[in-house]
């Protein structure tokens, strides 16, 4: 099997210690042939961005259940811009109020997945967003 051209960092920023959803998404992406780098729990935005840059990631997927989604997504996006890596797509999910989703999209988050989203829908979105289109 050829190596996937898509590399995704899946990260759990902040103090939230619940990583089951992130692991399920990481596994679904991996099973679909996408290369996944899972950072583990309690990552700072700085650590996440450093990993994304070092791993030459195409995207960063954040799982946030703590309620700090506005701050954490903003910090990751700002740090990527500061490091000249704004081309890395940021997406994520978790317990995010519907009213906050348009604000996240406005700040540069590409997609927000909420509880109950089928993993196949996430895989399909990653593939349609990140796979190179045939010439």
GINOR-V649641 format. One record per residue. N is the residue number from 1. SS is DSSP state (a for helix, b for strand, c for the rest). PHI is phi in radians with two decimals (none if undefined). D_LAST is the distance of its C-alpha to the last C-alpha in Angstrom with 1 decimal. Layout:
# GINOR-V649641
n:ss:phi:d_last
N:SS:PHI:D_LAST
N:SS:PHI:D_LAST
This chain:
# GINOR-V649641
n:ss:phi:d_last
1:c:none:21.9
2:c:-1.25:19.2
3:c:-1.16:19.7
4:c:-1.16:17.7
5:c:-1.33:15.5
6:c:-1.83:17.4
7:b:-2.17:20.9
8:b:-2.18:23.3
9:b:-1.61:26.8
10:b:-1.86:29.2
11:b:-2.35:32.4
12:c:-2.00:35.8
13:b:-1.39:37.1
14:c:1.44:40.7
15:c:-1.55:43.8
16:c:-1.06:42.5
17:c:-1.82:43.2
18:c:-1.78:41.6
19:c:-2.02:38.4
20:a:-1.02:38.2
21:a:-1.08:35.4
22:a:-1.09:33.4
23:a:-1.19:33.9
24:a:-1.13:33.0
25:a:-1.15:29.6
26:a:-1.03:29.0
27:a:-1.16:29.8
28:a:-1.09:27.6
29:a:-1.13:24.6
30:a:-1.05:25.6
31:a:-1.09:26.2
32:c:-1.53:22.6
33:c:1.58:21.4
34:c:-1.57:21.0
35:b:-1.36:22.9
36:b:-2.10:25.8
37:b:-2.01:28.4
38:b:-1.68:31.4
39:c:-1.50:33.8
40:c:1.53:36.9
41:c:-1.40:39.4
42:c:1.05:40.9
43:b:-1.52:38.1
44:c:-1.47:38.5
45:a:-0.96:35.6
46:a:-1.09:36.1
47:a:-1.13:35.7
48:a:-1.13:32.6
49:a:-1.13:30.9
50:a:-1.05:32.0
51:a:-1.10:30.7
52:a:-1.05:27.2
53:a:-1.25:27.1
54:a:-1.09:28.6
55:c:-1.53:26.3
56:c:0.93:23.1
57:c:-1.28:22.5
58:c:-1.53:19.6
59:b:-2.66:22.1
60:b:-2.16:25.8
61:b:-1.90:27.4
62:b:-1.80:31.0
63:b:-1.94:33.7
64:b:-2.24:36.6
65:c:-2.03:39.7
66:c:-1.52:42.3
67:c:1.61:42.0
68:c:-1.69:40.9
69:a:-1.05:37.3
70:a:-1.09:37.5
71:a:-1.20:38.8
72:a:-1.22:36.6
73:a:-1.09:33.2
74:a:-1.04:34.2
75:a:-1.14:35.3
76:a:-1.10:32.2
77:a:-1.10:30.0
78:a:-1.11:32.5
79:a:-1.16:32.6
80:a:-1.05:28.8
81:a:-1.11:29.0
82:a:-1.06:32.1
83:c:-1.61:30.3
84:c:1.24:27.2
85:c:-2.13:25.1
86:c:-1.15:24.3
87:c:-1.33:20.6
88:c:-1.35:21.9
89:b:-1.27:21.7
90:b:-1.96:25.2
91:b:-2.43:26.0
92:b:3.11:29.1
93:b:-3.00:31.9
94:b:2.37:35.5
95:c:-1.50:38.6
96:c:-2.20:37.4
97:c:-1.05:39.2
98:a:-0.93:37.3
99:a:-1.16:38.6
100:a:-1.50:37.0
101:a:-1.07:33.4
102:a:-1.06:32.8
103:a:-1.17:34.3
104:a:-1.13:32.1
105:a:-1.11:29.0
106:a:-1.11:30.4
107:a:-1.41:30.9
108:c:2.08:27.3
109:c:-1.23:27.2
110:c:-1.33:23.9
111:b:-2.79:25.5
112:b:-2.14:29.0
113:b:-1.88:29.9
114:b:-1.85:33.5
115:c:-0.93:35.8
116:c:1.70:35.2
117:c:-1.13:31.4
118:c:-1.19:30.1
119:a:-1.08:28.4
120:a:-1.11:25.7
121:a:-1.14:24.9
122:a:-1.19:24.5
123:a:-1.02:22.2
124:a:-1.06:20.1
125:a:-1.14:20.0
126:a:-1.01:19.2
127:a:-1.09:16.2
128:a:-1.24:14.9
129:a:-1.53:15.7
130:a:-1.91:14.8
131:c:-1.26:12.2
132:c:-1.11:8.8
133:c:-1.41:6.4
134:c:-1.10:3.8
135:c:-1.31:0.0
